Amino acid sequence: MTAIAILFLIISAVVVWGGLAGSVIFLARRPETAFYAEGGEDPGE
């Protein structure tokens, strides 16, 4: 592998695993929403 290929591999791994870690931290801090927005009525009723 060339140096540029290894660099892009490292960058992509950091982006993917960093996003996963960020998502886990966010969900750990705010596990549920406090309220749900109004709407979402079924038009078939």
C-alpha positions in Angstrom: 0.0 0.0 0.0 1.2 3.5 -0.7 1.5 6.2 1.9 -1.5 8.0 0.6 -3.7 4.9 0.8 -2.6 4.3 4.4 -3.4 8.0 5.2 -6.9 7.7 3.7 -7.4 4.5 5.6 -6.6 6.1 8.9 -8.7 9.2 8.1 -11.7 7.1 7.2 -11.3 4.9 10.3 -11.2 8.0 12.5 -14.3 9.5 10.9 -16.3 6.2 11.2 -15.2 5.3 14.7 -15.4 8.9 15.9 -18.9 9.2 14.7 -19.8 6.0 16.5 -18.2 7.2 19.7 -19.9 10.6 19.4 -23.3 8.9 18.9 -22.8 6.7 22.0 -21.8 9.7 24.1 -24.8 11.7 22.9 -27.2 8.9 23.6 -25.7 8.3 27.0 -26.3 11.9 28.0 -29.8 12.2 26.5 -31.4 8.7 26.4 -35.0 9.9 25.7 -36.7 12.9 24.4 -38.7 15.0 26.9 -41.6 15.4 24.6 -42.8 14.6 21.1 -44.0 17.2 18.6 -47.6 17.5 17.8 -48.9 16.0 14.6 -48.5 12.8 12.8 -52.2 12.2 12.5 -53.3 9.3 10.3 -55.0 10.7 7.1 -57.0 7.5 6.7 -59.1 8.1 9.8 
